Amino acid sequence: MDDQGFVTIGKYKVKVDRDLCIGAGSCVAIADKTFSLDGENKAVTHAESLDTQENIMMAAQSCPTKAIIIIDIDTDKQVWPTT
């Protein structure tokens, strides 16, 4: 994990904004090798993920509060949520 709270997974840097996370769990349902809920019922990201990049993106897109931020390592651009 880097100093900004991102975890590198494949071609993505992934972070959960804990202030936005409401613990809906949709990310866990889609990509349970990448996300889990902690003791505060907030999503956390696991660097040792074996989920596909497509599943990670679908999990982020399923979040009702857009709490999962994804940056493409190659372009250093945020790809989710789109602005």
MARFI-70795 format. One record per atom (N, C-alpha, C): x, y, z; residue number from 0; chain. Coordinates in Angstrom, 3 decimals, decimal comma. Layout:
% residues N
X;Y;Z;NUM;A
...
END
This chain:
% residues 83
0,855;-1,177;0,000;0;A
0,000;0,000;0,000;0;A
0,892;1,229;0,000;0;A
0,547;2,213;-0,795;1;A
1,375;3,414;-0,831;1;A
0,879;4,420;0,199;1;A
1,523;5,575;0,249;2;A
1,224;6,549;1,293;2;A
-0,143;7,213;1,129;2;A
-0,812;7,034;0,022;3;A
-2,136;7,627;-0,169;3;A
-3,248;6,618;0,100;3;A
-2,917;5,438;0,565;4;A
-3,918;4,438;0,889;4;A
-4,314;3,539;-0,263;4;A
-3,639;3,643;-1,409;5;A
-3,954;2,799;-2,555;5;A
-3,229;1,467;-2,465;5;A
-3,875;0,421;-2,959;6;A
-3,284;-0,901;-3,081;6;A
-3,125;-1,167;-4,570;6;A
-1,957;-1,641;-4,993;7;A
-1,727;-1,952;-6,396;7;A
-2,177;-3,374;-6,674;7;A
-3,093;-3,505;-7,648;8;A
-3,609;-4,804;-8,070;8;A
-3,586;-4,821;-9,588;8;A
-2,682;-5,606;-10,159;9;A
-2,576;-5,664;-11,615;9;A
-2,264;-4,286;-12,177;9;A
-3,102;-3,834;-13,117;10;A
-2,855;-2,538;-13,746;10;A
-3,564;-1,393;-13,027;10;A
-4,151;-1,686;-11,869;11;A
-4,911;-0,682;-11,127;11;A
-4,290;-0,360;-9,776;11;A
-4,514;0,874;-9,332;12;A
-4,340;1,258;-7,937;12;A
-5,761;1,426;-7,407;12;A
-6,068;0,766;-6,291;13;A
-7,436;0,709;-5,778;13;A
-7,450;1,212;-4,333;13;A
-8,462;2,006;-4,006;14;A
-8,610;2,505;-2,642;14;A
-10,086;2,612;-2,302;14;A
-10,418;2,302;-1,056;15;A
-11,774;2,510;-0,553;15;A
-11,755;3,782;0,280;15;A
-12,628;4,724;-0,070;16;A
-12,794;5,940;0,718;16;A
-13,703;5,576;1,893;16;A
-13,106;5,397;3,061;17;A
-13,856;4,924;4,218;17;A
-14,905;5,926;4,690;17;A
-14,745;7,184;4,372;18;A
-15,761;8,177;4,732;18;A
-17,029;7,994;3,907;18;A
-16,879;7,464;2,688;19;A
-18,036;7,248;1,816;19;A
-18,647;5,858;1,977;19;A
-17,840;4,887;2,398;20;A
-18,296;3,498;2,484;20;A
-19,401;3,360;3,531;20;A
-20,503;2,699;3,134;21;A
-21,615;2,445;4,053;21;A
-21,752;0,955;4,365;21;A
-20,817;0,151;3,888;22;A
-20,834;-1,279;4,186;22;A
-21,917;-2,057;3,467;22;A
-22,320;-1,595;2,291;23;A
-23,374;-2,283;1,539;23;A
-22,952;-3,704;1,152;23;A
-21,660;-3,911;0,919;24;A
-21,154;-5,247;0,631;24;A
-21,264;-5,698;-0,806;24;A
-21,736;-4,847;-1,704;25;A
-21,843;-5,265;-3,107;25;A
-20,467;-5,561;-3,699;25;A
-19,457;-4,831;-3,266;26;A
-18,103;-5,085;-3,764;26;A
-17,630;-6,480;-3,351;26;A
-17,956;-6,881;-2,129;27;A
-17,574;-8,202;-1,634;27;A
-18,303;-9,297;-2,408;27;A
-19,575;-9,061;-2,711;28;A
-20,366;-10,052;-3,452;28;A
-19,788;-10,297;-4,844;28;A
-19,208;-9,275;-5,444;29;A
-18,693;-9,388;-6,815;29;A
-17,222;-9,796;-6,847;29;A
-16,416;-9,255;-5,942;30;A
-14,968;-9,498;-5,973;30;A
-14,467;-9,804;-4,559;30;A
-14,833;-10,978;-4,056;31;A
-14,502;-11,313;-2,671;31;A
-13,039;-11,668;-2,441;31;A
-12,262;-11,761;-3,500;32;A
-10,829;-11,967;-3,344;32;A
-10,100;-10,628;-3,259;32;A
-10,823;-9,534;-3,518;33;A
-10,253;-8,199;-3,468;33;A
-10,782;-7,393;-2,296;33;A
-12,064;-7,539;-2,001;34;A
-12,698;-6,737;-0,961;34;A
-13,291;-7,604;0,131;34;A
-13,278;-7,075;1,341;35;A
-13,984;-7,689;2,465;35;A
-14,434;-6,567;3,381;35;A
-15,319;-6,896;4,306;36;A
-15,767;-5,920;5,288;36;A
-15,009;-6,162;6,582;36;A
-14,562;-5,081;7,204;37;A
-13,806;-5,203;8,446;37;A
-14,731;-5,119;9,660;37;A
-14,169;-5,008;10,834;38;A
-14,932;-4,963;12,068;38;A
-15,848;-3,765;12,195;38;A
-15,576;-2,716;11,419;39;A
-16,425;-1,520;11,409;39;A
-17,472;-1,587;10,296;39;A
-17,557;-2,749;9,642;40;A
-18,461;-2,957;8,510;40;A
-18,152;-1,997;7,357;40;A
-16,866;-1,757;7,149;41;A
-16,384;-0,928;6,043;41;A
-15,551;-1,811;5,125;41;A
-15,583;-1,526;3,847;42;A
-14,818;-2,312;2,886;42;A
-13,327;-2,025;3,021;42;A
-12,546;-3,083;2,862;43;A
-11,091;-2,976;2,798;43;A
-10,620;-3,712;1,551;43;A
-9,462;-3,305;1,053;44;A
-8,911;-3,859;-0,178;44;A
-7,719;-4,753;0,147;44;A
-7,626;-5,894;-0,540;45;A
-6,541;-6,837;-0,327;45;A
-5,605;-6,853;-1,534;45;A
-4,344;-6,566;-1,300;46;A
-3,354;-6,499;-2,378;46;A
-3,121;-7,850;-3,026;46;A
-3,344;-8,934;-2,308;47;A
-3,086;-10,272;-2,854;47;A
-4,258;-10,791;-3,675;47;A
-5,044;-9,891;-4,207;48;A
-6,250;-10,224;-4,959;48;A
-5,979;-11,153;-6,132;48;A
-6,899;-12,084;-6,333;49;A
-6,855;-12,959;-7,504;49;A
-8,050;-12,699;-8,424;49;A
-8,836;-11,671;-8,111;50;A
-9,964;-11,333;-8,977;50;A
-9,459;-10,746;-10,292;50;A
-10,251;-10,898;-11,328;51;A
-9,890;-10,286;-12,603;51;A
-10,067;-8,776;-12,506;51;A
-9,398;-8,078;-13,375;52;A
-9,536;-6,622;-13,388;52;A
-10,958;-6,212;-13,742;52;A
-11,628;-7,021;-14,556;53;A
-13,021;-6,743;-14,899;53;A
-13,907;-6,854;-13,662;53;A
-13,666;-7,877;-12,825;54;A
-14,450;-8,034;-11,600;54;A
-14,198;-6,895;-10,621;54;A
-12,952;-6,462;-10,528;55;A
-12,633;-5,345;-9,642;55;A
-13,374;-4,087;-10,103;55;A
-13,387;-3,848;-11,399;56;A
-14,101;-2,679;-11,927;56;A
-15,605;-2,814;-11,688;56;A
-16,169;-4,001;-11,924;57;A
-17,610;-4,200;-11,686;57;A
-17,950;-4,002;-10,211;57;A
-17,068;-4,464;-9,337;58;A
-17,295;-4,286;-7,901;58;A
-17,316;-2,805;-7,543;58;A
-16,375;-2,058;-8,089;59;A
-16,338;-0,612;-7,828;59;A
-17,596;0,067;-8,367;59;A
-18,012;-0,324;-9,546;60;A
-19,197;0,280;-10,154;60;A
-20,476;-0,091;-9,416;60;A
-20,447;-1,184;-8,662;61;A
-21,638;-1,607;-7,918;61;A
-21,812;-0,841;-6,612;61;A
-20,799;-0,135;-6,183;62;A
-20,850;0,572;-4,908;62;A
-21,859;1,718;-4,986;62;A
-22,868;1,723;-4,097;63;A
-23,906;2,756;-4,178;63;A
-23,414;4,162;-3,840;63;A
-22,274;4,266;-3,147;64;A
-21,766;5,598;-2,790;64;A
-20,499;5,973;-3,555;64;A
-20,105;5,134;-4,506;65;A
-18,879;5,355;-5,294;65;A
-17,665;5,542;-4,398;65;A
-17,575;4,686;-3,372;66;A
-16,487;4,784;-2,400;66;A
-15,192;4,129;-2,875;66;A
-15,245;3,369;-3,966;67;A
-14,051;2,677;-4,461;67;A
-13,452;3,488;-5,605;67;A
-12,204;3,865;-5,421;68;A
-11,486;4,681;-6,402;68;A
-10,489;3,786;-7,124;68;A
-10,490;3,860;-8,450;69;A
-9,567;3,059;-9,258;69;A
-8,775;3,986;-10,180;69;A
-7,456;3,821;-10,144;70;A
-6,555;4,583;-11,009;70;A
-5,801;3,594;-11,889;70;A
-5,737;3,884;-13,176;71;A
-4,980;3,069;-14,127;71;A
-3,500;3,410;-13,969;71;A
-2,688;2,413;-13,682;72;A
-1,261;2,637;-13,445;72;A
-0,561;3,163;-14,697;72;A
-0,936;2,645;-15,863;73;A
-0,264;3,043;-17,105;73;A
-0,444;4,515;-17,431;73;A
-1,647;5,040;-17,181;74;A
-1,934;6,436;-17,533;74;A
-1,943;7,357;-16,320;74;A
-1,943;6,789;-15,118;75;A
-2,061;7,532;-13,858;75;A
-3,334;8,376;-13,832;75;A
-4,374;7,887;-14,521;76;A
-5,671;8,575;-14,576;76;A
-6,689;7,793;-13,769;76;A
-7,563;8,510;-13,094;77;A
-8,662;7,870;-12,383;77;A
-9,669;7,369;-13,395;77;A
-9,974;6,056;-13,326;78;A
-10,926;5,459;-14,258;78;A
-12,268;5,168;-13,603;78;A
-12,293;5,205;-12,255;79;A
-13,572;5,094;-11,527;79;A
-13,428;5,738;-10,170;79;A
-14,404;6,481;-9,692;80;A
-15,544;6,929;-10,484;80;A
-15,107;7,968;-11,501;80;A
-15,796;7,981;-12,600;81;A
-15,473;8,941;-13,639;81;A
-15,976;10,307;-13,215;81;A
-15,256;11,316;-13,627;82;A
-15,636;12,679;-13,237;82;A
-16,266;13,437;-14,376;82;A
END
